[in-house]
Amino acid sequence: MKALVVYDSVFGNTERVAQAMGEALASQGEVAVVKVTDARPEHLSGVDLLLVGSPTRAFRPTPALMGWIKALPAGALSGVRVAGFDTRISTEDANSAILRFFVRLFGWAAPDIDKGLVRKGGVQAAPPEGFYVAASEGPLKPGELERSTAWAQRIGAAR
Ligand SMILES: Cc1cc2nc3c(=O)[nH]c(=O)nc-3n(C[C@H](O)[C@H](O)[C@H](O)COP(=O)(O)O)c2cc1C
């Protein structure tokens, strides 16, 4: 298996999750973990599993991450197993009722990532998943890094 993890990150939390996923997949084959701003077309060459993650910012992925997906040529992910993930703040921790209301209404980044990847021909390997930060700039909530490791391991193993 050749896996690629592409991520964006502002405060480093999504980066930590992406790196943990990369370490989890390393036992199952070749893996590269690349920040979206460094991702080049050749990174996708021969890849059969692509995990893509972003912080949820205003209910969406970052513009850089979504721009990268949209710029992929049509069919670029044909036959590639794909899964989207994000980091997000849990609605119990969001300290405003208005924010909680909008989060429930507009959702998170991972479903948009998932849709974008499938639109480019990717085959959904797992439903979109979110990992929780304790406050806006992090850190990740206890156990989330372990949960992201298990998530990636499970996807890598299911072929
Ligand atoms: C400007 C801004 C907007 C945000 N919008 C959301 C949001 O809509 N939903 C959410 O769950 N978290 C939101 N957050 C919290 C981010 O998801 C959190 O900063 C992110 O998970 C941290 O990841 P990073 O360290 O990789 O940047 C927002 C944070 C900032 C600073």
The ligand as an SDF file (V2000), in Angstrom:
LIG
                    3D

 31 33  0  0  0  0  0  0  0  0999 V2000
  -11.2870   31.7760   12.8360 C   0  0  0  0  0  0  0  0  0  0  0  0
  -11.6540   30.4420   13.4060 C   0  0  0  0  0  0  0  0  0  0  0  0
  -12.8320   29.8230   13.0100 C   0  0  0  0  0  0  0  0  0  0  0  0
  -13.1970   28.5800   13.5390 C   0  0  0  0  0  0  0  0  0  0  0  0
  -14.3800   28.0200   13.1430 N   0  0  0  0  0  0  0  0  0  0  0  0
  -14.7360   26.8230   13.6610 C   0  0  0  0  0  0  0  0  0  0  0  0
  -15.9630   26.1930   13.2620 C   0  0  0  0  0  0  0  0  0  0  0  0
  -16.7250   26.6840   12.4410 O   0  0  0  0  0  0  0  0  0  0  0  0
  -16.2840   24.9960   13.8120 N   0  0  0  0  0  0  0  0  0  0  0  0
  -15.4740   24.3710   14.7080 C   0  0  0  0  0  0  0  0  0  0  0  0
  -15.8290   23.2870   15.1710 O   0  0  0  0  0  0  0  0  0  0  0  0
  -14.2950   24.9290   15.1020 N   0  0  0  0  0  0  0  0  0  0  0  0
  -13.9170   26.1280   14.6020 C   0  0  0  0  0  0  0  0  0  0  0  0
  -12.7350   26.7050   14.9920 N   0  0  0  0  0  0  0  0  0  0  0  0
  -11.8210   25.9590   15.8610 C   0  0  0  0  0  0  0  0  0  0  0  0
  -10.8230   25.2550   14.9310 C   0  0  0  0  0  0  0  0  0  0  0  0
  -11.4240   24.0970   14.4120 O   0  0  0  0  0  0  0  0  0  0  0  0
   -9.4940   24.9550   15.6300 C   0  0  0  0  0  0  0  0  0  0  0  0
   -8.7770   26.1640   15.6540 O   0  0  0  0  0  0  0  0  0  0  0  0
   -8.7140   23.9110   14.8370 C   0  0  0  0  0  0  0  0  0  0  0  0
   -9.2380   22.6300   15.0810 O   0  0  0  0  0  0  0  0  0  0  0  0
   -7.2700   23.9180   15.2080 C   0  0  0  0  0  0  0  0  0  0  0  0
   -6.5910   23.1810   14.2120 O   0  0  0  0  0  0  0  0  0  0  0  0
   -5.1380   23.6280   13.7480 P   0  0  0  0  0  0  0  0  0  0  0  0
   -4.3080   23.7380   14.9970 O   0  0  0  0  0  0  0  0  0  0  0  0
   -4.6600   22.5540   12.8580 O   0  0  0  0  0  0  0  0  0  0  0  0
   -5.2350   24.9550   13.0450 O   0  0  0  0  0  0  0  0  0  0  0  0
  -12.3540   27.9480   14.4890 C   0  0  0  0  0  0  0  0  0  0  0  0
  -11.1770   28.5850   14.8900 C   0  0  0  0  0  0  0  0  0  0  0  0
  -10.8200   29.7990   14.3660 C   0  0  0  0  0  0  0  0  0  0  0  0
   -9.5450   30.4520   14.8320 C   0  0  0  0  0  0  0  0  0  0  0  0
  1  2  1  0
  2  3  1  0
  2 30  2  0
  3  4  2  0
  4  5  1  0
  4 28  1  0
  5  6  2  0
  6  7  1  0
  6 13  1  0
  7  8  2  0
  7  9  1  0
  9 10  1  0
 10 11  2  0
 10 12  1  0
 12 13  2  0
 13 14  1  0
 14 15  1  0
 14 28  1  0
 15 16  1  0
 16 17  1  0
 16 18  1  0
 18 19  1  0
 18 20  1  0
 20 21  1  0
 20 22  1  0
 22 23  1  0
 23 24  1  0
 24 25  2  0
 24 26  1  0
 24 27  1  0
 28 29  2  0
 29 30  1  0
 30 31  1  0
M  END
$$$$
